[in-house]
Amino acid sequence: GLADDGVPLVMRLFDPQRTQHYLFYGQDDRVLATLAEPILFSMAAQQWGPEHWQFLILSEQSTEWQVAASPFCKGVISPHSRDGDEVIPAMAGLMEQRSFGRHRGPQYILLLHDLGRYWKRLGEDARYDLIPLLQRGHEFGIHVVATLRYAHYRTLPEKVRTLFGQKVYGYADNEHLPNAPAFRDLTNMLFYELTPYQAWVRSGGEWMRYTAPRLG
């Protein structure tokens, strides 16, 4: 997808000093998936094979993912299953192994979709391990992308929200926007100047409107 100035939204995954974990905000599941899935689709379209890149999606089964059949997809796992509760601790454990040079393998993107819907249901280990994963995971080839409804803004602890270095603000009507200082300047921009395929992102100190590609 492209911003209004023609520059694409880029994740610099090969540069640990510049890469950042992404947090996408949006009104509902459809808006969130529309904004986040192109990142996975773009990764699968690159010249590098699954031995270099893989992604894992933690998502409720009600969301359909076009990229689920990709050879790059390690799985789409329900957060309400036993396996779902172990995804974040497993990635944190992999990070720890890599920090000691004990494990080689592909880089991973972990997509935590609609995180606010199941944050409080996640086990204590999963909620605890997400913090070090956000702090150091990118140094060891583990990159986190999360999507969060505006209505769940306060469900996710502030400490977790602030560890996402890049935030993307998708469409919402005024009824779904939280009454929080972080969104007061964005209210009109989010409602009147966006479609469900667009979002605002901060770049070079300025707000840029980003348009996600339509897949399929």
Protein Blocks (a to p, Z undefined) as FASTA:
>chain_A
ZZfkopacdddfklmklgccdddddfblmlmmmmmmmmmmmmmmmmbdfklpccdddddf
kbccfklmpmklgbdcdfkbmklmmmmmmmmmmmmmmmnopagcdddddddehklmmmmm
pcfklmmmmmmmmmmmmmnopacdddddfklmmmpcfklmmmpmbdcdddddfklpccdf
klmmmmmmmmmmccfkbccddeehiacddddddeZZ
